[in-house]
Amino acid sequence: MAELNAYITEERIEGADDGPLTGKTVAVKDNISTEGVETTCGSKMLEGYVPPYDATVVEHLKEAGATINGKANMDEFGMGSTTETSHFGATLNPVDTDRVPGGSSGGSAAAVAAGEADLALGSDTGGSVRAPAAFCGVVGIKPTYGLVSRYGLVAYANSLEQIGPIAPTVEEAAGLLDVIAGSDERDATTVENGDDSNYAAAADGDVEGMTIGVPVELIEGADEGVVETFWDAIADLEDQGAEYVEVSMPSVEKAVAAYYVIAMSEASSNLARFDGTRYGLNAVEAGDFDDLDEAGNWNEAFATAREEGFGPEVKRRILLGTFALSAGYHDRYYGKAQDARAWIKQDFDESLEEADVLASPTMPVPPFELGESLDDPRTMYLADANTVPVNLADLPAISVPAGEADGLPVGMQLIGPKYGEETIVRAASALE
């Protein structure tokens, strides 16, 4: 397991003796709380933190008989697209160990792709389940917002993130979604649509008469090999009885900018709780002081803990988010980003009136080489261009292997209407 660095903590948690996941191992992303087992979010700030409770999804895994075989590596606090910002080192892509596995759920996807876990859970704020699934050649589902409880997920951007499954096949990913979906009184954003679901049964490959919309804006600018593989997959679906239409969604050109303003603003608020006094790294540990009195006043102690505890990408996002929410700039940035989000939702609604599902390459580029995007964060942010619109619109999406370009995996993203998980599962299963 150490070869890929897919796990931060390798500790088994046994589930019930009988259930739909009995005999299955599941890697759980390290921002999902596990009672009695360290949960670090890939950060020095939370190194050594042991939650006193399980996340709702972990409770569901245990009840279903799964064996959790470790906490998967991730970009620090979910902030990254490559799993290189982890305090515990980068995860390697099992397809090509000179390349990244995608992020921020890269450890989860790498573990499944390498056979180190049968299944995995990740979290998806702007593509963090779908991107690593595409880069590692496995299946990842981002559920409709509210379908899966976020109770026990360490928050990055509350209005965007969802926990989702990663698996070798569409049917297995849908089956894991069946286990974790459903309402939860501890998360007021959850809905009853996932209660007693059977998404796995929808993986029947029947796309006869299905209309697949292709937003032209999500194809433009993508890598040539990725585009060629994508169109080959569309042709495969056509051969099985589906038809495709081109649709236009001009709003998605604003999606990356709107997403990062909203996500960073929410992150700056959520991460304020890590102040070095309640839990996580404190000023004494960070500054090698004998006690808090020696560390200085509260402001100095707060700054010392956060300077030492957070990595560069997390600091960057906190600073930008705080700026966007500051007096005089809120309406100029955050307010406009929310207006763009409404426009994006409207474009999706209109496009899904013309088609049953929408399709695009999951990622516009093949997996980056290790270190390629670290020196230029803008490159990493722009790579999310096809995935972040889905989170802004609160819709479900799945990434399924569509083939290869230059020997590297290419994923197809299929997007459905709200609570349209069965439709995207059915379409994705036709590609297997």
C-alpha positions as CSV (number, residue, x, y, z in Angstrom):
1,M,0.0,0.0,0.0
2,A,2.9,2.4,0.8
3,E,4.1,2.3,-2.9
4,L,1.3,4.6,-4.1
5,N,0.8,6.4,-0.8
6,A,-2.9,6.0,-1.3
7,Y,-3.6,5.9,2.5
8,I,-2.8,8.2,5.4
9,T,-3.9,5.7,8.1
10,E,-4.1,2.0,7.5
11,E,-6.4,0.7,10.2
12,R,-9.3,-1.8,9.8
13,I,-12.8,-1.1,11.0
14,E,-15.0,-4.1,10.8
15,G,-18.7,-3.9,9.9
16,A,-21.7,-6.0,10.6
17,D,-21.5,-9.8,10.0
18,D,-24.2,-9.7,7.3
19,G,-25.1,-7.1,4.7
20,P,-24.8,-6.1,1.1
21,L,-21.2,-5.1,1.5
22,T,-20.0,-8.1,3.6
23,G,-16.6,-9.2,2.4
24,K,-16.0,-5.9,0.7
25,T,-13.2,-3.5,1.7
26,V,-13.8,0.3,1.5
27,A,-11.2,3.1,1.6
28,V,-12.7,6.2,3.2
29,K,-11.4,9.6,2.4
30,D,-9.6,11.2,5.3
31,N,-12.0,14.1,5.7
32,I,-14.8,11.7,6.7
33,S,-15.0,11.2,10.5
34,T,-14.3,7.7,11.8
35,E,-14.8,7.1,15.5
36,G,-11.5,6.2,17.3
37,V,-9.5,6.5,14.0
38,E,-7.4,9.5,13.1
39,T,-8.9,11.9,10.6
40,T,-6.5,14.4,9.3
41,C,-8.0,16.0,6.1
42,G,-4.4,15.6,4.7
43,S,-3.3,18.5,6.9
44,K,-0.7,19.0,9.6
45,M,-3.3,21.1,11.4
46,L,-5.3,17.9,12.2
47,E,-2.5,15.4,12.5
48,G,-3.3,13.3,15.5
49,Y,-7.0,14.3,15.7
50,V,-9.3,11.3,16.5
51,P,-13.0,12.0,16.1
52,P,-15.3,10.8,18.9
53,Y,-18.1,9.9,16.4
54,D,-18.7,8.3,13.0
55,A,-20.0,10.2,10.0
56,T,-23.4,9.0,8.9
57,V,-22.0,7.4,5.8
58,V,-19.5,5.4,7.9
59,E,-22.4,4.2,10.1
60,H,-24.1,3.0,6.9
61,L,-21.0,1.2,5.7
62,K,-20.7,-0.6,9.0
63,E,-24.4,-1.6,9.0
64,A,-24.0,-2.9,5.4
65,G,-21.1,-5.2,6.5
66,A,-18.2,-3.4,4.9
67,T,-14.7,-3.5,6.2
68,I,-13.1,-0.1,6.2
69,N,-9.4,-0.8,5.4
70,G,-8.0,2.7,5.8
71,K,-8.3,6.5,5.5
72,A,-7.4,7.5,2.0
73,N,-4.9,10.3,1.2
74,M,-6.3,13.6,-0.2
75,D,-5.4,17.2,-1.1
76,E,-5.2,19.2,2.1
77,F,-8.8,19.9,3.3
78,G,-10.0,18.9,-0.2
79,M,-8.2,21.9,-1.8
80,G,-6.5,20.6,-5.0
81,S,-7.0,18.6,-8.1
82,T,-4.0,16.3,-7.9
83,T,-3.6,15.0,-4.3
84,E,-0.2,16.7,-4.2
85,T,-1.1,19.3,-1.5
86,S,-1.4,16.6,1.2
87,H,0.9,17.1,4.2
88,F,1.5,13.4,4.0
89,G,3.0,13.4,0.5
90,A,1.5,12.9,-3.0
91,T,-0.4,9.9,-4.1
92,L,0.8,8.2,-7.3
93,N,-1.5,7.2,-10.2
94,P,-1.4,3.4,-10.5
95,V,-1.9,3.7,-14.3
96,D,1.4,5.7,-14.5
97,T,3.3,6.4,-11.3
98,D,4.9,9.5,-12.9
99,R,1.5,11.1,-13.0
100,V,-1.1,12.4,-10.5
101,P,-4.2,10.4,-9.7
102,G,-6.4,13.5,-9.7
103,G,-7.9,15.1,-6.6
104,S,-8.9,15.8,-4.1
105,S,-10.0,12.2,-3.6
106,G,-6.9,10.8,-5.3
107,G,-6.1,8.3,-2.6
108,S,-9.6,6.8,-2.8
109,A,-9.5,6.4,-6.6
110,A,-5.9,5.1,-6.6
111,A,-6.7,2.5,-4.0
112,V,-9.6,1.2,-6.1
113,A,-7.7,1.3,-9.4
114,A,-4.8,-0.6,-7.8
115,G,-7.0,-3.2,-6.2
116,E,-6.0,-2.0,-2.7
117,A,-9.7,-1.6,-1.9
118,D,-12.8,-3.0,-3.5
119,L,-14.7,0.3,-3.2
120,A,-14.1,3.8,-1.8
121,L,-15.7,7.0,-0.6
122,G,-14.6,10.4,-1.6
123,S,-16.1,13.9,-1.4
124,D,-16.9,16.1,-4.4
125,T,-16.9,19.9,-4.0
126,G,-16.0,20.8,-7.6
127,G,-15.1,17.4,-9.2
128,S,-13.1,15.8,-6.5
129,V,-14.7,12.3,-7.0
130,R,-15.1,12.5,-10.8
131,A,-11.6,13.9,-11.6
132,P,-9.6,11.1,-9.9
133,A,-12.0,8.5,-11.2
134,A,-11.3,9.8,-14.7
135,F,-7.5,10.0,-14.2
136,C,-7.3,6.5,-12.6
137,G,-9.7,4.7,-15.0
138,V,-12.5,3.9,-12.5
139,V,-16.1,5.0,-11.9
140,G,-17.1,7.9,-9.6
141,I,-20.5,9.4,-8.8
142,K,-21.2,12.9,-7.5
143,P,-24.8,12.6,-6.2
144,T,-27.5,15.3,-6.3
145,Y,-26.9,17.8,-3.5
146,G,-28.8,16.5,-0.4
147,L,-29.0,12.9,-1.5
148,V,-26.2,11.8,0.9
149,S,-25.7,13.1,4.4
150,R,-22.7,15.4,5.0
151,Y,-22.9,14.8,8.8
152,G,-19.3,14.0,9.8
153,L,-17.7,15.4,6.7
154,V,-15.2,18.0,7.6
155,A,-16.5,21.1,5.8
156,Y,-14.7,22.9,3.0
157,A,-17.6,24.5,1.1
158,N,-21.0,23.5,2.5
159,S,-23.2,24.6,-0.4
160,L,-21.2,22.6,-3.0
161,E,-19.9,19.4,-1.5
162,Q,-21.3,15.8,-1.5
163,I,-19.9,12.5,-0.5
164,G,-19.8,10.1,-3.4
165,P,-18.8,6.5,-4.3
166,I,-15.8,5.3,-6.3
167,A,-15.7,1.7,-7.7
168,P,-14.4,-0.4,-10.6
169,T,-17.8,-0.7,-12.3
170,V,-20.9,1.4,-12.6
171,E,-23.1,-1.2,-10.9
172,E,-20.7,-1.4,-7.9
173,A,-20.6,2.4,-7.6
174,A,-24.4,2.6,-7.8
175,G,-24.7,-0.2,-5.2
176,L,-22.4,1.8,-2.8
177,L,-24.6,4.9,-3.4
178,D,-27.6,2.8,-2.5
179,V,-25.9,2.1,0.9
180,I,-25.0,5.7,1.7
181,A,-27.9,7.6,0.3
182,G,-30.9,8.8,2.3
183,S,-32.3,11.4,4.7
184,D,-30.6,12.2,8.0
185,E,-32.0,14.2,10.8
186,R,-28.5,15.4,11.6
187,D,-28.1,17.0,8.2
188,A,-31.0,19.4,7.4
189,T,-30.0,19.5,3.7
190,T,-30.8,15.9,3.1
191,V,-33.9,14.7,1.3
192,E,-35.9,11.4,1.2
193,N,-35.3,10.7,-2.4
194,G,-32.5,8.3,-1.6
195,D,-34.4,6.3,1.0
196,D,-34.9,2.7,-0.2
197,S,-33.2,3.4,-3.5
198,N,-32.0,0.7,-6.0
199,Y,-29.7,2.6,-8.2
200,A,-27.7,-0.5,-9.0
201,A,-30.7,-2.0,-10.8
202,A,-30.5,0.8,-13.3
203,A,-27.1,-0.3,-14.5
204,D,-28.8,-2.3,-17.3
205,G,-27.1,-0.6,-20.3
206,D,-30.4,0.2,-22.0
207,V,-30.0,3.5,-23.8
208,E,-32.4,2.8,-26.6
209,G,-34.2,6.1,-27.4
210,M,-32.1,8.1,-24.9
211,T,-31.1,11.6,-26.0
212,I,-27.6,12.7,-25.0
213,G,-26.9,16.5,-25.1
214,V,-23.4,17.6,-25.7
215,P,-22.7,21.2,-24.4
216,V,-20.3,22.6,-27.0
217,E,-18.6,24.9,-24.5
218,L,-17.4,21.8,-22.5
219,I,-15.6,20.4,-25.6
220,E,-13.9,23.6,-26.8
221,G,-10.3,23.8,-25.7
222,A,-10.0,20.2,-24.5
223,D,-7.0,18.1,-25.4
224,E,-7.2,16.6,-28.9
225,G,-6.8,13.0,-27.8
226,V,-9.4,13.5,-25.1
227,V,-11.9,14.9,-27.5
228,E,-11.3,12.1,-30.0
229,T,-11.9,9.5,-27.3
230,F,-15.0,11.3,-26.1
231,W,-16.6,11.3,-29.6
232,D,-15.7,7.6,-30.0
233,A,-17.7,6.9,-26.8
234,I,-20.6,9.0,-28.1
235,A,-20.6,6.9,-31.3
236,D,-20.7,3.7,-29.1
237,L,-23.8,5.0,-27.4
238,E,-25.3,5.9,-30.8
239,D,-24.7,2.3,-31.9
240,Q,-26.7,1.1,-28.9
241,G,-29.7,3.2,-29.8
242,A,-29.1,6.6,-28.2
243,E,-29.0,9.8,-30.2
244,Y,-27.0,13.0,-29.4
245,V,-27.8,16.6,-29.9
246,E,-25.5,19.6,-29.4
247,V,-26.7,22.2,-26.8
248,S,-25.3,25.5,-25.8
249,M,-24.6,26.6,-22.2
250,P,-22.8,30.0,-22.4
251,S,-23.0,30.4,-18.7
252,V,-20.4,27.7,-18.0
253,E,-17.7,30.0,-19.2
254,K,-18.2,31.9,-15.9
255,A,-18.3,28.7,-13.9
256,V,-14.7,28.4,-12.8
257,A,-14.5,32.0,-11.6
258,A,-17.9,31.7,-9.8
259,Y,-17.0,28.4,-8.2
260,Y,-13.7,29.5,-6.8
261,V,-15.1,32.7,-5.4
262,I,-17.9,30.8,-3.7
263,A,-15.8,27.9,-2.5
264,M,-13.0,30.0,-1.2
265,S,-15.4,32.3,0.6
266,E,-17.1,29.4,2.3
267,A,-13.7,27.8,3.1
268,S,-12.4,31.0,4.7
269,S,-15.4,30.9,7.1
270,N,-15.3,27.1,7.7
271,L,-11.6,26.9,8.4
272,A,-11.7,29.8,11.0
273,R,-12.5,27.1,13.5
274,F,-9.0,25.8,13.4
275,D,-7.6,28.4,15.8
276,G,-5.1,26.3,17.7
277,T,-7.0,26.2,20.9
278,R,-9.9,23.8,20.6
279,Y,-8.4,20.9,18.6
280,G,-5.7,20.3,16.1
281,L,-2.2,21.9,16.1
282,N,-1.8,24.6,18.8
283,A,0.7,27.4,19.2
284,V,2.8,25.5,21.7
285,E,3.3,22.6,19.2
286,A,3.7,24.9,16.2
287,G,6.1,27.4,17.8
288,D,8.0,25.1,20.1
289,F,6.9,27.1,23.1
290,D,6.8,25.8,26.7
291,D,3.2,27.0,27.2
292,L,0.5,29.3,25.8
293,D,1.6,32.2,27.9
294,E,5.0,32.1,26.2
295,A,3.3,31.9,22.8
296,G,2.0,35.4,23.2
297,N,-1.5,36.9,23.1
298,W,-4.4,35.1,21.4
299,N,-3.8,36.8,18.0
300,E,-0.2,35.7,18.0
301,A,-1.0,32.2,19.1
302,F,-3.7,31.9,16.5
303,A,-1.4,33.1,13.7
304,T,1.4,30.8,14.8
305,A,-0.8,27.7,14.7
306,R,-2.3,28.5,11.3
307,E,1.0,29.5,9.7
308,E,2.5,26.2,10.7
309,G,-0.6,24.1,10.4
310,F,-1.9,25.0,6.9
311,G,-0.1,24.4,3.6
312,P,0.4,27.0,0.8
313,E,-2.8,26.1,-1.2
314,V,-5.0,26.3,1.9
315,K,-3.6,29.6,2.9
316,R,-4.1,30.9,-0.6
317,R,-7.8,30.0,-0.6
318,I,-8.4,31.4,2.9
319,L,-6.9,34.7,1.9
320,L,-8.8,35.0,-1.4
321,G,-12.0,33.9,0.3
322,T,-11.6,36.4,3.1
323,F,-10.9,39.2,0.6
324,A,-14.0,38.3,-1.5
325,L,-16.2,38.6,1.7
326,S,-14.6,41.7,3.0
327,A,-16.5,45.0,3.3
328,G,-16.7,46.8,0.0
329,Y,-16.0,43.6,-2.1
330,H,-18.8,41.3,-1.1
331,D,-21.2,42.5,-3.8
332,R,-18.4,42.9,-6.4
333,Y,-17.2,39.2,-6.0
334,Y,-19.4,36.9,-3.9
335,G,-22.7,38.5,-5.0
336,K,-21.8,38.3,-8.7
337,A,-20.6,34.7,-8.3
338,Q,-24.0,33.8,-6.8
339,D,-25.7,35.5,-9.8
340,A,-23.5,33.4,-12.2
341,R,-24.5,30.3,-10.2
342,A,-28.2,31.1,-10.8
343,W,-27.5,31.5,-14.6
344,I,-25.6,28.2,-14.7
345,K,-28.6,26.4,-13.0
346,Q,-30.9,28.0,-15.6
347,D,-28.8,26.8,-18.5
348,F,-28.7,23.3,-17.1
349,D,-32.5,23.2,-16.7
350,E,-33.0,24.4,-20.3
351,S,-30.5,21.9,-21.7
352,L,-32.0,19.0,-19.8
353,E,-35.3,19.8,-21.4
354,E,-33.7,19.0,-24.7
355,A,-31.9,15.9,-23.6
356,D,-32.2,13.1,-21.0
357,V,-28.5,13.5,-20.0
358,L,-25.7,15.8,-20.8
359,A,-22.2,14.5,-21.7
360,S,-18.7,15.9,-21.8
361,P,-15.1,14.8,-21.1
362,T,-14.8,14.6,-17.3
363,M,-11.4,16.3,-17.5
364,P,-10.3,18.3,-20.5
365,V,-6.7,17.0,-20.3
366,P,-4.9,13.7,-19.5
367,P,-3.5,13.2,-16.0
368,F,-0.8,15.8,-15.2
369,E,2.8,14.7,-14.6
370,L,3.7,14.9,-10.9
371,G,4.6,18.5,-10.0
372,E,3.3,20.0,-13.3
373,S,0.5,22.1,-11.9
374,L,2.0,23.0,-8.5
375,D,3.9,26.0,-9.7
376,D,0.9,27.4,-11.6
377,P,-2.3,27.1,-9.5
378,R,-4.3,28.6,-12.3
379,T,-3.6,25.6,-14.5
380,M,-5.0,23.4,-11.8
381,Y,-8.1,25.5,-11.3
382,L,-8.9,25.6,-15.1
383,A,-8.7,21.8,-15.2
384,D,-12.0,21.8,-13.2
385,A,-13.8,23.6,-16.0
386,N,-16.1,20.6,-16.9
387,T,-16.8,19.5,-13.4
388,V,-17.5,22.6,-11.3
389,P,-20.7,23.6,-13.2
390,V,-22.4,20.5,-11.9
391,N,-21.7,21.4,-8.2
392,L,-22.9,24.9,-8.8
393,A,-26.2,23.5,-10.2
394,D,-26.6,20.9,-7.4
395,L,-27.0,18.1,-10.1
396,P,-25.8,14.5,-10.2
397,A,-23.0,13.3,-12.5
398,I,-21.0,10.2,-13.1
399,S,-17.5,9.7,-14.6
400,V,-17.1,6.4,-16.4
401,P,-14.1,5.2,-18.4
402,A,-14.5,6.1,-22.0
403,G,-11.2,4.8,-23.4
404,E,-7.6,6.0,-23.6
405,A,-5.6,8.8,-25.2
406,D,-1.9,8.1,-25.6
407,G,-2.2,5.2,-23.2
408,L,-3.8,7.3,-20.4
409,P,-7.4,7.0,-19.1
410,V,-10.1,9.3,-20.4
411,G,-13.4,9.7,-18.5
412,M,-16.8,10.6,-19.9
413,Q,-19.0,12.7,-17.6
414,L,-22.7,12.1,-17.8
415,I,-24.9,14.7,-16.0
416,G,-28.6,14.2,-15.1
417,P,-31.5,16.3,-13.8
418,K,-31.9,16.7,-10.1
419,Y,-32.4,13.2,-8.5
420,G,-31.7,11.7,-11.9
421,E,-29.1,9.2,-10.6
422,E,-30.9,6.2,-12.3
423,T,-30.7,7.9,-15.7
424,I,-26.9,8.6,-15.5
425,V,-26.2,5.1,-14.1
426,R,-28.1,3.6,-17.0
427,A,-26.3,5.7,-19.6
428,A,-22.9,5.1,-18.0
429,S,-23.4,1.3,-17.8
430,A,-23.8,1.2,-21.6
431,L,-20.2,2.2,-22.0
432,E,-18.8,-0.7,-20.0
